[in-house]
């Protein structure tokens, strides 16, 4: 993964900016900001219809709930949402680190409407410079040293926010273009993904999946790895572990029962796979929710 051009902060903080008529005269300005790892992060209760959230998930996974809909936010995902209703983030992994900014300004609503998505979540390509822009914006707004020229600071804050919106717009445009140019072969990968999603508790051998979609094993394994970045076996294992994480967090089922329900042949194989993926045992993972 491409590393950002600046180091991440060593300390967490969250702050509200003081009301400033000069700052608010620019197209964008910051109302609240932070680099945090709170296990539960709630917005919207004290915000207005003119406040908008820009959040970058740096590491880990969180559950995101808005208007009775729930999604999962993982590394390199961006959340952009109006703050007109409570936005609730709950950490799912051992730790979740994120940058966030509550922004306002005369252009905030317009640019938000240009980049908004149905579920508020945008999967960022880590090779873009969007994370760098979040880091730069946080560093700039956090710099409390006396400045002879506040106008310069407010102008650059507004420009960085503009850059973030522009980069997200470009990202969404590229995704749309890729979808339009999707080769016919990728529909077979999509069929495989749907089959895995529907049958993950069953015996999902590579031969079974290839037989269901009518593709030769050798060619399809190569195609799948090219498009998904992992082998079919790795994808199935990761999918099952993610399902297991949901059950560990929300149910009282035993580890052995969960192991069987998500398709592992025995609990020992499940525990070993879980530890490799999450760097903790299933029981340790569950302890965060008890």
Secondary structure, 3 states (H helix, E strand, C coil): CCCCCCCCCCCCEEEECCCCCCHHHCCCEEEEEEEECCCEEEECCCCCCCCEEEEEEEECCEEEEECCEEEEECCCEEEEEECCCCEEEEECCCCCEEEEEEEECCCHHHHHHHHCCCCCEEECCCCCCHHHHHHHHHHHHHCCCCCCCHHHHHHHHHHHHHHHHHHHHHHHHHHHHHHHCCCCCHHHHHHHHHHHHHHCCCCCCHHHHHHHHCCCHHHHHHHHHHHHCCCHHHHHHHHHHHHHHHHHHHCCCCHHHHHHHCCCCCHHHHHHHHHHHHCCCHHHHHHCCC
